[in-house]
Amino acid sequence: MKYKQSKKQNQRIQQITELTLVVGADIAKKTHVARAVDFRGIEIGKDCVFGNDHSGLTKLVSWMKELQRQYAKTDIILGIEPTGHYWFPLAEFLHRENIKVVIVNPHHVNKSKELEDNSPTKNDYKDARLIADLVRNGKYSEPKL
């Protein structure tokens, strides 16, 4: 069983190449935060704070497309932590925009917090970065949309 999981994770890691823009988004009721990294985990650009409405989602897509253009990336993958129902509009919107959306286990995000900066405190910016790193490391699954 463990071998199968390891093989799947390796396959997911192989999908992240130097041409992939990896984005992590921390989802909340009204305002979300996104951060982007490259395949090595180096942060790209500044963060994006956006609302959970059409104009906010459009802002996120524009931000990702601009980073994609600026850094010569051909693919975008966005990871989210599926807490509550607030992630559904974002996932559906990005799916229609042909941007790959994946989900990370909230337990993994919670356990990874202390590794980042020796502090278990919650912070939207920190969580967005952790989510991007989990995606980059193949620790995600693909939701059925």
C-alpha positions as CSV (number, residue, x, y, z in Angstrom):
1,M,0.0,0.0,0.0
2,K,2.7,2.5,0.9
3,Y,4.6,1.7,-2.3
4,K,1.5,2.7,-4.3
5,Q,1.2,6.0,-2.5
6,S,4.9,6.7,-3.0
7,K,4.6,6.0,-6.7
8,K,1.5,8.3,-7.0
9,Q,3.3,11.1,-5.2
10,N,6.3,10.7,-7.5
11,Q,4.0,10.9,-10.5
12,R,2.5,14.2,-9.1
13,I,6.0,15.6,-8.4
14,Q,7.0,14.8,-12.0
15,Q,4.1,17.0,-13.3
16,I,5.8,20.0,-11.6
17,T,8.5,21.1,-14.0
18,E,10.6,24.3,-14.3
19,L,7.9,25.6,-16.6
20,T,5.2,25.3,-13.9
21,L,3.9,28.1,-11.8
22,V,2.9,26.7,-8.5
23,V,0.3,28.7,-6.6
24,G,-1.0,28.2,-3.1
25,A,-4.2,29.9,-1.9
26,D,-5.4,30.3,1.6
27,I,-9.2,30.4,1.5
28,A,-11.4,32.4,3.8
29,K,-15.0,33.6,3.9
30,K,-14.4,36.9,2.1
31,T,-10.8,37.5,1.4
32,H,-8.2,34.9,0.1
33,V,-4.4,35.1,-0.2
34,A,-2.3,33.5,-2.9
35,R,1.4,33.1,-3.2
36,A,3.4,31.6,-6.1
37,V,6.6,29.6,-6.2
38,D,8.7,27.9,-8.9
39,F,9.5,24.1,-9.1
40,R,12.3,24.6,-6.6
41,G,10.2,26.5,-4.0
42,I,11.6,29.9,-4.8
43,E,8.9,32.6,-4.3
44,I,7.8,34.3,-7.5
45,G,6.4,37.8,-7.4
46,K,4.4,39.3,-4.6
47,D,1.3,37.8,-3.0
48,C,-2.2,38.4,-4.3
49,V,-5.1,39.3,-2.0
50,F,-8.4,38.8,-3.6
51,G,-12.1,38.5,-2.8
52,N,-14.5,35.6,-3.1
53,D,-16.5,37.3,-5.9
54,H,-16.2,37.6,-9.7
55,S,-13.9,40.6,-9.6
56,G,-11.7,39.0,-7.0
57,L,-11.4,35.7,-8.9
58,T,-10.7,37.7,-12.1
59,K,-7.9,39.5,-10.2
60,L,-6.4,36.2,-9.2
61,V,-6.4,34.9,-12.8
62,S,-4.9,38.1,-14.1
63,W,-2.2,38.0,-11.4
64,M,-1.3,34.3,-12.2
65,K,-1.3,35.0,-16.0
66,E,1.0,38.0,-15.5
67,L,3.4,35.9,-13.4
68,Q,3.2,33.1,-16.0
69,R,4.1,35.6,-18.8
70,Q,6.9,37.4,-16.7
71,Y,8.6,34.2,-15.7
72,A,8.0,32.2,-18.9
73,K,5.9,29.5,-17.4
74,T,3.7,27.3,-19.6
75,D,1.6,25.7,-16.9
76,I,-0.2,26.8,-13.7
77,I,-1.3,24.6,-10.9
78,L,-3.1,26.1,-7.9
79,G,-3.5,24.3,-4.6
80,I,-6.1,25.0,-2.0
81,E,-7.0,23.7,1.5
82,P,-10.6,22.5,1.2
83,T,-12.0,23.9,4.4
84,G,-15.7,24.7,4.5
85,H,-17.5,25.4,1.2
86,Y,-15.7,28.7,0.3
87,W,-13.3,27.0,-2.1
88,F,-16.0,25.8,-4.5
89,P,-16.6,29.1,-6.4
90,L,-12.8,29.5,-6.8
91,A,-12.3,25.9,-8.0
92,E,-15.2,26.1,-10.5
93,F,-14.0,29.5,-11.8
94,L,-10.4,28.3,-12.3
95,H,-11.6,25.1,-13.9
96,R,-13.5,27.1,-16.5
97,E,-10.3,29.1,-17.1
98,N,-8.4,25.9,-17.7
99,I,-6.2,26.3,-14.7
100,K,-5.5,23.1,-12.8
101,V,-6.8,23.1,-9.2
102,V,-5.7,20.6,-6.6
103,I,-6.4,20.2,-3.0
104,V,-4.1,19.6,0.0
105,N,-4.9,17.9,3.2
106,P,-5.7,20.4,5.9
107,H,-3.9,18.2,8.4
108,H,-0.7,18.4,6.3
109,V,-0.9,22.2,6.3
110,N,-1.4,22.3,10.0
111,K,1.5,19.9,10.7
112,S,3.8,21.8,8.3
113,K,3.3,25.2,10.0
114,E,6.0,24.8,12.6
115,L,8.5,23.6,10.1
116,E,8.3,26.9,8.2
117,D,9.3,29.2,11.0
118,N,9.3,27.3,14.3
119,S,5.9,28.7,15.2
120,P,2.5,27.0,15.0
121,T,0.6,30.3,14.6
122,K,-1.9,30.6,11.8
123,N,-1.3,33.3,9.2
124,D,-3.0,33.5,5.7
125,Y,0.3,34.5,4.0
126,K,2.2,31.7,5.7
127,D,-0.6,29.1,4.9
128,A,-0.7,30.1,1.2
129,R,3.1,29.5,1.0
130,L,2.8,26.2,2.8
131,I,0.1,25.1,0.4
132,A,2.2,26.0,-2.6
133,D,5.1,23.9,-1.1
134,L,2.9,20.9,-0.4
135,V,1.7,21.0,-4.1
136,R,5.3,21.4,-5.3
137,N,6.2,18.3,-3.3
138,G,3.3,16.2,-4.7
139,K,1.3,16.1,-1.5
140,Y,-2.1,16.9,-3.2
141,S,-5.0,15.2,-4.8
142,E,-7.2,16.2,-7.7
143,P,-10.9,17.1,-6.8
144,K,-13.7,15.9,-9.0
145,L,-15.3,19.1,-10.4
